[in-house]
Each structure stands twice: as C-alpha cells, then as structure tokens.
Amino acid sequence: MPATPQEVAALRRTFEQEHRKPARALAELLLIGNVLLESHEALEGRLGERFEAFVLESLEDEGVSHSEFARAVQALQDLRSTLETLDGLPG
C-alpha cells in the first residue's frame, strides 16, 4: 500500500526536525545533482569536481560540519528508501 500523505508528511517532518535547513538543502542538492550529472555522464571530470567543490564550499559558508552533512545525507537516503518500500507494499 502506498504511503499516505500523512505518513509521508510525518517522515519528512522528522527529517526536518533532526537536521538543520542548510544541511538538508545541501544533502538534497548533492543527491539530485549527482543523479543529474551521472545521467549526462558528467559526474566524473571537471564538471563533477566543480559541483563537489561548490557543495563543500557551501557547507563551510553555512557552518555545516562534514559529519553533520554526512548524517543528513544518510537520513535523506534512508527517508527515500523507506518511502520507496512503503510505495512498493501491496495494497
């Protein structure tokens, strides 16, 4: 059975409460950006390096530590995996 809008909202709210806004935004940017660059075969090479540098510089500018960022990235991946699993359950 697909996740209800209330379940999705609750999971998203938990993610938002546990991670600061700049860490969440940059985690999402990293995951989406990597997928986009990979789909254009541009993740490896100069463009991918510049994207990574932008994310790392933004972390520093926003006062987000690498460990805080890593936790946000992992939590976002877990959230997406949970939602995918819920959507795949028979109704």
N, C-alpha and C positions, 0 to 999 in steps of 0.2 A: 504494500500500500504506500503510495507516495506520501511524503511528509506533508502534514497540514501547514497552512500558512502560519498558524500559531506555533507549531513546533519549529519551523524554520526561524521565525522571529525570536523564539526563546534561545535557540542555539546561537543565533547571530548576536543577541543581546549579551549572552555570556562571554562570547569572544570579545565584544566591545568593552565590557566591564573589566576584563582581565588584561587588556593590552591598551596602551596609550595610543591616541589617534595617529601620531606620526609613525609609530611602529607598525600599526595596522595598515596604513595607507602605503607605506613603502614595501611591506610584505606583499600586499596585493599587486602593487606595481611590478615587483620583481617576478612574481609567478606569471602574471599575464604577459609582461614584457618578454620573459624567456620563451614562453609558448609562441608568441608572435614572431620573435626573431628566429626561432627554430623553424617555424613554418616557412620562413623566407630564406632558410639556410644562411642566416646572418648572425647566429649566436656565437659561432666561433669566428674569430677575426677581429678586425678593428672596431666594427660597429658594436659587437658584443662586449668588447673591452671598454668602450666608451660608455655603454649603458651601465655596466657594472661600476665603473668609476663614478658615474652620476649618482647611483644608488648609495654607494659608500660615502660620497661627499655629502649627500643629503642627510644620511644618518648622523654624521658629525655635526652638520649645521643645526639639526633638530635635537641634538643631545641624546640620541638613542645609542646605547651601547650595542656592541656586536652580540652579546649574549641576550639582551632584551629583544633584539631584532630576530635572532635565531628562534627564540621562544614564540614570537609572533608568527613567523613563517611556518613553524611546525604546527602551531594551533590552527592556522588557516588551512593547511593541508589536511589536518585531522577533521576540521569542520566540513570541508569539501568532500572528504571520503565518507563521513557519516551521512551527509545529505544524499550522496550517490547511493549508498547502501539502502537508506530508507526508501528512496525512489525506486529501487530495484525489487523491493519486497512485494510479494503477490498481494493483491487487494482482496 
